[in-house]
Amino acid sequence: MECRSYQTCLTLYCRSPRCYEDLQKSGFLCLPSSRLIQIYKNKVSQQAGIQRHALEWMRNEALNQNLSTEGYEGGIIIDEMAIQEDLAIKKGNIFQLVAFVQGNDESFSMQKILTNNNEIQLANHVLQLVFLGSSGFRFPFAHFPTKQISASELYLIFRKAVKMLALYGFVVRYVSMDGAQTNRDFMKMLLLKNKKTDTLQSMLVTNIFRPSLPKISIIMDYSHVVKKIRNNCCKSGLRSVHNRKLFLRSSLSVWDHWVQAFQWDVSENPYPIHRKLTHEHFFLTSESKMRNHLAEDVLDKNMLHLMSCYRNSLSDATKSAELRGTIEFLQQTSVLVKIFRDRRPIKDYGDDRLQQNRDVLSWFKRWEHENKSNNEVTEKEKSLLSFQCREDIVSLLVGFDEFSREKLQKSGGSIIPNRINSDVIENVFSQQRGLHNGNNNNPTYQH
């Protein structure tokens, strides 16, 4: 069987192992067995750390796909997945015990000096690094079993990853990650002098190994930023369970505005204005809070249109005025959703979408300044999005703008905004969870 045929079978198997087995057993198509597909998948041994054979595999895949020069430029997407603390045995020519914490030698040496402890620990997280090229090429080139990695360890891993990728012809132009505290500390370590985003003017980092290469932009992950904005909104209200009161344009913007607009749409309109909304969008659980589309649906242009229609339906002028701040807020978030889910390429730094992003950033900064200088607002921090959320918005918009400027003005090419997010690494995690006996919500290091 040709290599491409095996790759197609492997893609089908990773999507759903059970469906692949049913298709193979049906005899409708002559397909290799699941066991043979697993052998093909594990042809390159998956070892923790940044391995040269994995990078060679990555370079060979790029050559097979005839990537252009632009395809070798891209970003590193970083994320962590929780796993069970469970010792596992890896079979092969020799048996190995795996699932222990592994990282940089420098980190282990420093930890040993600080704690005077040389005990080996079981990992409870896996750190995954994925390279995402500008042309769409993607490759998970390294992983590390960790015990919730620290910012200093992440710093060393990232610097080594940039260096190793450059040795194999890949140029890192940006790094994207979620807004976890460790990642924000890592961001501040990279930026050194600019540790506070309220004075931050740049999210660019010099490539210390090859300063002649383009600078690296730090871009906070869009998907996590949108979910964080939504989570701040759902915490805004007048009940005891709410710990935030967003204050906009002399009125409160509370989660009840979203709920009431949805209920009005369902009860009054035979054909809903916003067809995607369900109760799951507004009555969130710990699981539903992680779904990207539930956050985007309550912050996009359709939600803005629904809120405007709901406001026009109110006969009470006072209640109608209360929605003014919420509508203005949705005008900004709908721009973010529209641009960062846009599949059309940005080919010029003068693109209107980049200017719209700058306008949104200016609006959020202006809102913060107005509330902090308003003597009528007593709890100023609670009247705004959380500091972490505001920090992530700055990183997302400033980092993306600088990445666009560095790439479009100096090296040319194009940028597709829809690709600059962590969806690719979440897909890797989903595939890993589904490789053995269906989707596993509590995986081990090996399974």
C-alpha positions as CSV (number, residue, x, y, z in Angstrom):
1,M,0.0,0.0,0.0
2,E,1.3,3.5,-0.9
3,C,2.4,5.9,1.8
4,R,-0.5,8.3,1.1
5,S,-3.0,5.4,1.5
6,Y,-1.6,4.7,5.0
7,Q,-1.8,8.4,5.8
8,T,-5.5,8.5,4.8
9,C,-6.2,5.4,6.9
10,L,-4.3,6.9,9.8
11,T,-6.4,10.1,9.6
12,L,-9.6,8.0,9.6
13,Y,-8.3,6.0,12.6
14,C,-7.4,9.1,14.6
15,R,-10.8,10.6,13.9
16,S,-12.6,7.5,15.3
17,P,-10.9,4.2,16.0
18,R,-14.2,2.4,16.4
19,C,-15.7,3.7,13.1
20,Y,-12.5,2.7,11.4
21,E,-12.7,-0.8,12.8
22,D,-16.3,-1.1,11.7
23,L,-15.4,0.1,8.2
24,Q,-12.5,-2.3,8.0
25,K,-14.5,-5.3,9.2
26,S,-17.5,-4.5,6.8
27,G,-15.4,-5.5,3.8
28,F,-16.7,-2.5,1.9
29,L,-13.1,-1.3,1.5
30,C,-9.9,-3.3,1.7
31,L,-8.2,-1.6,4.7
32,P,-5.3,-2.5,6.9
33,S,-6.1,-3.7,10.4
34,S,-6.1,-1.4,13.3
35,R,-3.0,-3.1,14.7
36,L,-1.1,-2.4,11.5
37,I,-2.2,1.3,11.6
38,Q,-1.0,1.6,15.2
39,I,2.4,0.1,14.2
40,Y,2.6,2.6,11.4
41,K,1.6,5.4,13.8
42,N,4.4,4.4,16.2
43,K,7.0,4.0,13.6
44,V,8.8,7.0,15.2
45,S,9.1,6.4,18.9
46,Q,7.2,9.0,20.9
47,Q,9.6,10.1,23.6
48,A,9.3,13.0,25.9
49,G,11.3,16.1,25.2
50,I,12.5,17.7,22.0
51,Q,13.8,14.8,20.0
52,R,15.9,15.0,16.8
53,H,14.2,12.1,15.1
54,A,10.8,13.8,15.6
55,L,12.2,17.0,14.0
56,E,13.6,15.0,11.1
57,W,10.1,13.4,10.6
58,M,8.6,16.9,10.7
59,R,11.1,18.2,8.1
60,N,10.5,15.2,5.8
61,E,6.7,15.8,6.1
62,A,7.3,19.4,5.0
63,L,9.4,18.3,2.1
64,N,6.7,15.7,1.0
65,Q,4.1,18.4,1.0
66,N,6.3,20.7,-1.1
67,L,5.9,23.6,1.4
68,S,6.8,27.1,0.2
69,T,9.3,29.2,2.1
70,E,6.3,30.8,3.9
71,G,5.2,27.4,5.1
72,Y,8.4,27.0,7.1
73,E,7.6,30.1,9.1
74,G,5.0,30.0,11.8
75,G,4.3,29.8,15.5
76,I,4.6,27.5,18.5
77,I,1.3,26.7,20.2
78,I,1.7,25.7,23.8
79,D,-0.9,24.1,26.1
80,E,-1.1,21.6,29.0
81,M,-3.5,18.7,29.5
82,A,-4.2,17.1,32.8
83,I,-3.6,13.3,33.1
84,Q,-3.8,10.7,35.9
85,E,-0.8,10.1,38.1
86,D,-0.3,6.6,37.0
87,L,2.9,4.6,36.4
88,A,2.9,2.9,32.9
89,I,5.0,0.4,31.2
90,K,6.1,1.1,27.6
91,K,6.6,-2.1,25.5
92,G,9.2,-2.4,22.8
93,N,12.6,-4.0,22.4
94,I,13.0,-3.3,26.1
95,F,10.4,-2.5,28.8
96,Q,10.4,1.0,30.1
97,L,8.7,2.7,33.0
98,V,7.2,6.0,31.9
99,A,5.0,8.8,33.2
100,F,7.7,10.4,35.3
101,V,8.2,14.1,35.3
102,Q,10.7,15.1,32.5
103,G,12.0,18.5,31.6
104,N,15.2,20.4,31.2
105,D,18.4,19.2,33.0
106,E,18.9,22.7,34.2
107,S,15.4,22.7,35.9
108,F,16.1,19.4,37.6
109,S,19.5,20.5,38.8
110,M,18.2,23.7,40.2
111,Q,15.2,21.9,41.9
112,K,17.6,19.5,43.5
113,I,19.7,22.3,44.9
114,L,16.7,24.2,46.3
115,T,14.9,21.3,47.8
116,N,17.8,18.9,48.5
117,N,15.5,16.2,47.2
118,N,16.3,13.8,44.4
119,E,13.0,11.9,44.4
120,I,11.3,11.1,41.0
121,Q,7.7,12.3,40.7
122,L,4.8,11.1,38.7
123,A,3.5,13.5,36.1
124,N,-0.1,14.9,36.4
125,H,0.0,17.0,33.3
126,V,1.4,16.8,29.7
127,L,2.9,19.9,28.1
128,Q,2.4,19.8,24.3
129,L,4.2,22.0,21.7
130,V,2.8,22.2,18.2
131,F,4.4,24.1,15.3
132,L,1.7,25.8,13.1
133,G,3.0,27.1,9.8
134,S,1.7,30.2,8.0
135,S,0.4,27.9,5.2
136,G,-1.5,25.6,7.5
137,F,1.2,23.0,8.0
138,R,1.1,21.7,11.6
139,F,3.2,19.2,13.6
140,P,3.2,18.3,17.3
141,F,7.0,18.1,17.6
142,A,7.5,17.8,21.4
143,H,5.8,17.0,24.7
144,F,6.8,16.9,28.3
145,P,5.2,15.0,31.2
146,T,5.1,17.6,34.0
147,K,3.7,18.4,37.4
148,Q,2.2,21.7,36.3
149,I,5.2,23.3,34.7
150,S,6.6,26.5,36.2
151,A,7.3,29.7,34.2
152,S,11.1,29.3,34.4
153,E,10.9,25.7,33.1
154,L,8.6,26.8,30.2
155,Y,11.1,29.6,29.4
156,L,14.0,27.2,29.0
157,I,11.8,24.7,27.0
158,F,10.6,27.5,24.7
159,R,14.1,28.8,24.0
160,K,15.4,25.4,23.2
161,A,12.4,24.7,20.9
162,V,13.1,27.9,18.9
163,K,16.8,26.9,18.6
164,M,16.1,23.3,17.5
165,L,13.4,24.2,15.0
166,A,15.8,26.7,13.4
167,L,18.4,23.9,13.0
168,Y,15.8,22.1,10.8
169,G,14.8,25.1,8.8
170,F,11.7,26.2,10.7
171,V,11.4,29.9,11.7
172,V,9.3,30.8,14.8
173,R,7.5,34.1,14.3
174,Y,5.1,33.9,17.2
175,V,4.1,32.0,20.3
176,S,0.5,31.4,21.4
177,M,-0.8,30.1,24.7
178,D,-3.7,30.5,27.1
179,G,-4.0,32.9,30.0
180,A,-3.0,30.6,32.8
181,Q,-0.9,32.3,35.5
182,T,2.2,30.3,34.6
183,N,1.9,31.4,31.0
184,R,1.5,35.1,32.0
185,D,4.6,34.8,34.2
186,F,6.4,33.2,31.3
187,M,5.3,36.1,29.0
188,K,6.7,38.6,31.5
189,M,10.0,36.7,31.7
190,L,10.3,37.0,27.9
191,L,9.4,40.7,28.0
192,L,11.8,41.5,30.9
193,K,11.4,45.2,31.3
194,N,7.7,45.6,30.4
195,K,6.1,43.5,33.2
196,K,2.9,45.5,33.4
197,T,0.5,45.5,30.5
198,D,-0.9,48.9,31.5
199,T,2.4,50.4,30.4
200,L,3.2,47.8,27.7
201,Q,3.9,49.0,24.3
202,S,5.3,45.9,22.6
203,M,4.9,42.1,22.7
204,L,8.0,41.4,20.5
205,V,10.9,39.3,21.7
206,T,14.3,39.0,20.1
207,N,15.5,35.6,18.9
208,I,18.5,35.3,21.2
209,F,20.1,32.5,19.1
210,R,19.9,34.3,15.8
211,P,19.1,38.0,16.3
212,S,19.1,38.5,12.5
213,L,15.9,36.4,12.3
214,P,12.5,38.2,12.7
215,K,11.4,39.0,16.2
216,I,8.9,36.7,17.9
217,S,5.5,38.0,18.8
218,I,3.7,36.9,22.0
219,I,0.0,36.4,21.2
220,M,-2.4,35.3,23.9
221,D,-4.7,32.6,22.6
222,Y,-7.9,34.0,21.1
223,S,-10.2,31.1,22.1
224,H,-9.2,31.4,25.7
225,V,-9.6,35.2,25.7
226,V,-13.1,34.9,24.4
227,K,-14.1,32.4,27.0
228,K,-12.5,34.6,29.7
229,I,-14.5,37.6,28.5
230,R,-17.7,35.5,28.6
231,N,-16.9,34.2,32.1
232,N,-16.4,37.8,33.4
233,C,-19.8,38.7,31.9
234,C,-21.6,35.8,33.5
235,K,-20.2,36.8,36.9
236,S,-21.6,40.3,36.6
237,G,-24.9,40.9,38.4
238,L,-26.8,42.0,41.5
239,R,-27.3,38.7,43.2
240,S,-25.1,37.3,46.0
241,V,-23.6,34.7,43.6
242,H,-22.2,37.5,41.4
243,N,-18.8,38.9,42.3
244,R,-18.6,41.6,39.6
245,K,-20.7,44.6,38.4
246,L,-19.5,45.7,35.0
247,F,-20.2,49.5,34.7
248,L,-20.6,50.9,31.2
249,R,-21.9,54.3,30.1
250,S,-23.5,55.2,33.5
251,S,-25.3,51.8,33.7
252,L,-24.6,48.2,34.8
253,S,-24.0,45.5,32.2
254,V,-25.2,42.3,33.9
255,W,-25.6,38.7,32.7
256,D,-29.3,39.0,33.1
257,H,-29.4,41.2,30.0
258,W,-28.2,38.2,27.9
259,V,-30.6,35.8,29.6
260,Q,-33.6,38.2,29.2
261,A,-32.8,38.8,25.5
262,F,-32.7,35.0,24.9
263,Q,-35.9,34.4,26.8
264,W,-37.6,37.2,24.8
265,D,-36.4,35.8,21.6
266,V,-37.7,32.3,22.4
267,S,-41.1,33.4,23.7
268,E,-42.0,36.2,21.3
269,N,-40.5,35.2,17.9
270,P,-41.8,32.1,16.1
271,Y,-38.5,32.2,14.1
272,P,-35.7,33.1,16.6
273,I,-33.4,36.0,15.7
274,H,-30.4,34.1,17.1
275,R,-30.9,30.5,16.1
276,K,-27.8,29.1,17.7
277,L,-28.7,30.0,21.3
278,T,-29.8,27.3,23.8
279,H,-30.1,27.2,27.6
280,E,-26.6,25.7,27.6
281,H,-25.2,29.1,26.5
282,F,-26.5,30.8,29.7
283,F,-26.6,28.2,32.4
284,L,-23.1,27.1,32.4
285,T,-21.4,24.1,33.9
286,S,-17.6,23.5,34.4
287,E,-17.7,21.4,31.2
288,S,-19.7,23.8,29.0
289,K,-17.4,26.7,30.0
290,M,-14.6,25.1,28.1
291,R,-16.5,25.0,24.7
292,N,-15.4,27.8,22.4
293,H,-18.7,28.1,20.4
294,L,-20.8,28.7,23.5
295,A,-18.6,31.8,24.3
296,E,-18.5,33.1,20.8
297,D,-22.3,32.7,20.2
298,V,-23.0,35.1,23.1
299,L,-20.4,37.7,22.0
300,D,-20.8,37.8,18.2
301,K,-22.7,40.0,15.8
302,N,-25.8,37.8,16.0
303,M,-26.0,38.4,19.8
304,L,-25.5,42.1,19.1
305,H,-28.4,42.1,16.7
306,L,-30.6,40.2,19.1
307,M,-29.7,42.6,22.0
308,S,-30.6,45.6,19.8
309,C,-33.9,44.1,18.8
310,Y,-34.7,43.3,22.4
311,R,-33.9,46.9,23.4
312,N,-36.2,48.2,20.6
313,S,-39.0,46.0,21.9
314,L,-39.0,47.5,25.4
315,S,-41.6,50.2,26.0
316,D,-40.0,51.3,29.3
317,A,-37.4,53.9,28.4
318,T,-35.5,53.3,31.7
319,K,-35.0,49.6,30.9
320,S,-34.1,50.4,27.4
321,A,-31.4,52.8,28.6
322,E,-29.9,50.1,30.8
323,L,-29.0,48.1,27.8
324,R,-26.9,50.8,26.2
325,G,-23.6,49.8,27.9
326,T,-24.2,46.1,27.1
327,I,-24.8,46.9,23.4
328,E,-21.7,49.0,23.2
329,F,-19.7,46.1,24.8
330,L,-21.1,43.7,22.3
331,Q,-20.1,46.0,19.5
332,Q,-16.5,45.5,20.5
333,T,-16.6,41.7,21.2
334,S,-18.4,41.1,17.9
335,V,-15.5,42.6,16.1
336,L,-13.1,40.3,17.8
337,V,-15.1,37.2,17.0
338,K,-15.6,38.3,13.4
339,I,-11.9,39.0,12.7
340,F,-10.3,36.1,14.5
341,R,-12.7,33.6,12.9
342,D,-12.2,35.2,9.4
343,R,-10.7,32.8,6.9
344,R,-9.8,35.5,4.4
345,P,-6.1,36.2,4.3
346,I,-4.6,39.6,5.4
347,K,-2.1,40.5,2.8
348,D,-1.4,44.1,3.7
349,Y,-0.6,45.9,7.0
350,G,-3.1,48.6,5.9
351,D,-6.0,46.0,6.0
352,D,-9.1,47.5,7.6
353,R,-9.4,44.5,10.0
354,L,-6.1,45.4,11.7
355,Q,-7.4,49.0,12.3
356,Q,-10.6,47.6,13.7
357,N,-8.6,45.6,16.2
358,R,-6.7,48.7,17.2
359,D,-10.0,50.5,17.7
360,V,-11.3,47.7,20.0
361,L,-8.1,47.8,22.0
362,S,-8.5,51.6,22.4
363,W,-12.1,51.2,23.5
364,F,-11.1,48.7,26.3
365,K,-8.3,51.0,27.5
366,R,-10.7,54.0,27.4
367,W,-13.3,52.1,29.4
368,E,-10.7,51.2,32.0
369,H,-9.5,54.8,32.3
370,E,-13.0,56.2,32.6
371,N,-14.0,53.8,35.4
372,K,-10.8,54.4,37.3
373,S,-11.2,58.1,37.1
374,N,-14.9,58.1,37.9
375,N,-15.5,59.0,41.6
376,E,-19.0,57.5,41.5
377,V,-17.6,54.0,41.0
378,T,-16.6,52.7,44.4
379,E,-15.3,49.2,43.5
380,K,-13.3,50.1,40.5
381,E,-11.8,46.7,39.8
382,K,-15.1,44.9,40.1
383,S,-16.6,47.4,37.6
384,L,-14.2,46.2,34.9
385,L,-13.2,42.9,33.4
386,S,-10.6,41.1,35.6
387,F,-7.0,42.4,35.4
388,Q,-6.0,39.0,34.0
389,C,-8.6,39.3,31.3
390,R,-7.6,42.8,30.4
391,E,-4.0,41.7,30.3
392,D,-4.8,38.9,27.9
393,I,-6.8,41.2,25.6
394,V,-3.8,43.5,25.3
395,S,-1.5,40.6,24.6
396,L,-3.8,39.2,21.9
397,L,-4.4,42.5,20.1
398,V,-1.0,44.1,20.4
399,G,0.8,40.8,19.7
400,F,-1.3,40.0,16.6
401,D,-0.8,43.6,15.3
402,E,3.0,43.4,15.7
403,F,3.1,40.0,14.2
404,S,1.2,41.3,11.2
405,R,3.5,44.3,10.9
406,E,6.7,42.3,11.1
407,K,5.5,39.7,8.6
408,L,3.7,41.8,6.0
409,Q,6.0,44.8,5.9
410,K,9.3,42.9,6.1
411,S,8.9,39.5,4.6
412,G,5.5,39.6,2.7
413,G,3.1,36.7,2.4
414,S,-0.3,36.6,4.1
415,I,-1.9,35.8,7.5
416,I,-5.2,34.0,8.0
417,P,-6.6,35.1,11.3
418,N,-8.7,32.0,11.8
419,R,-5.4,29.9,12.2
420,I,-3.9,32.0,15.1
421,N,-5.5,30.1,18.0
422,S,-5.1,26.9,20.0
423,D,-7.7,24.9,18.2
424,V,-5.0,22.8,16.5
425,I,-3.5,21.7,19.8
426,E,-7.0,21.0,21.3
427,N,-7.6,18.7,18.3
428,V,-4.3,16.9,19.2
429,F,-5.5,16.4,22.7
430,S,-8.9,15.1,21.5
431,Q,-7.3,12.6,19.2
432,Q,-5.0,11.4,22.0
433,R,-8.0,10.9,24.3
434,G,-9.8,8.9,21.6
435,L,-7.1,6.6,20.5
436,H,-7.9,3.9,23.0
437,N,-11.4,2.6,23.7
438,G,-13.3,5.8,22.7
439,N,-13.0,9.2,24.3
440,N,-11.2,9.1,27.6
441,N,-11.9,12.0,29.9
442,N,-9.3,11.0,32.4
443,P,-6.3,9.8,30.4
444,T,-3.0,8.4,31.6
445,Y,0.4,9.4,30.1
446,Q,0.4,6.3,27.9
447,H,-3.3,6.2,27.0
